[in-house]
Amino acid sequence: MKKLLVIVLPLALAVGCAHHRDANMGSPDTGTAAQTGKSSSQLSSYDMRFIKEASQGGLAEVQMGQIASQNGESQAVKALGQKLVQDHTAANSELSQIAASKGVDLPKDLDTKHQKELEHFTAAKGGDFDRMFQKHAIADHQKDIRKFQEAAEKASDPEIRAFAQKQLPILQQHLSMAKEAAVGNASGAVSPNSGSSSSTSGSSSSTSGSSNFDPSTSRGSQQTVPPTSGNQPGSPSTTPSTSPSSGQ
């Protein structure tokens, strides 16, 4: 009897352990999936690249808007700067929440490339800054609109597609404001120059008129010179030469 127990007990323990191990292998590891936050959604390489570029661009636009509000000269530039700060701050917050739900932690600081771009603008002031800022804002928003239009169609994740679609009209509004500011700056710069050119033209006309008058005066004086030139010393006198011949 004792020999039978010795044989049966180890067999029972071995069967129980094997059953427990098989059961654990078949069950999902929900704890690990919950910790990573990536079990239900894995971003594609395109989606990951888009949200990282959009995040860096949004951070740069916020800082650019702050600089425009301080260094800008025209009210249109200052207004656009304030609009950039307001809209891109909200967009950055929304994008960070979307990325976090996908298990992606977006950087909070600008990369070296965008920092160097901003350095060119911090030193500029007044009209010089306005021209630089307007040119940059137009080119940058045209590029961003193309990227967001592409993401609105090609992004795999539905939340990222919706984010891109939502931001498109906002970016287009920024582009319109930048173009209007550039037109206003150009018209303001042309007016003083055109006035000065008109005055210059007027002065040229008056100068031209005076130069037309002088030659006529000079010709008139030349016509009166010959009668008086005979009285000048050293000039041949016609009276003495005719006087002796008349006496003969």
C-alpha positions, 0 to 999 in steps of 0.5 A: 500500500505504501509503495502504491502511494509513493508511485501515485502521489508524484504522478498526481502532482506532475499532472496538476502542475502541467495543467496549471502551466497550460492554463496560464499559457493560454490566458492573455497577459492583461497586466503587461498590456495595460502597463504599456498602453499599446495593446489595442493600438499600434501607430504606423510609422507614417502616423508616428512621424506626422504627430512628432512633426506636428508637435514640433511645428506647433511648439515653434509656432507658439514661440514665433507668435510670442516673438511677433507680439513683442517685436512686430511693428504693424498691428496685423503682425501683432494680431497674427502673433497672438492668434498663433499662440492661442490656436497652436497652444490648444492644438498642442494640448489636444495632440499630446492627449491623443499621443498619450492615449497611444502610448507616445510621449511627445517632446516638450522642447524644441529640437535644434533645427527649430531653435536655430530658425527662431534665433534669426527672428529674435534679433529683428525689430520693427519693419525688418521683423515684419517682413521676415515674419510675414515671409516665413508665416506664408511659406511655413503655413503653405507647407503645413497645410499640404502635410495636414491635408495628406494626413487627413487622408492617409493617416491610419489612426482615426483620431489622428485623421480627425485631428488633421482635418480639424486643424486644416481650416485653422491653418488656412485662416493663419495663412490668410492673415499672413497674406493680408498682413504682407499686402498691408505692409507692401502698400504702406511701403509704396505710398511714401516712395511714390510721393517722393518720386512724384516730388522728384518728378516735379522738381525735375520738371521745374528744373527742366523748365528752367533749363529751357528758359535759360538758353532762350535768354542766352540767345537773346543776350547774344543778339544784343552783344554785337552792337555793344562789343565795338566799344570794348577795348582792344576790339577793332573800331569801324568808325576810324576806318571809315572816317579817313576814306570819307575824308579822301 
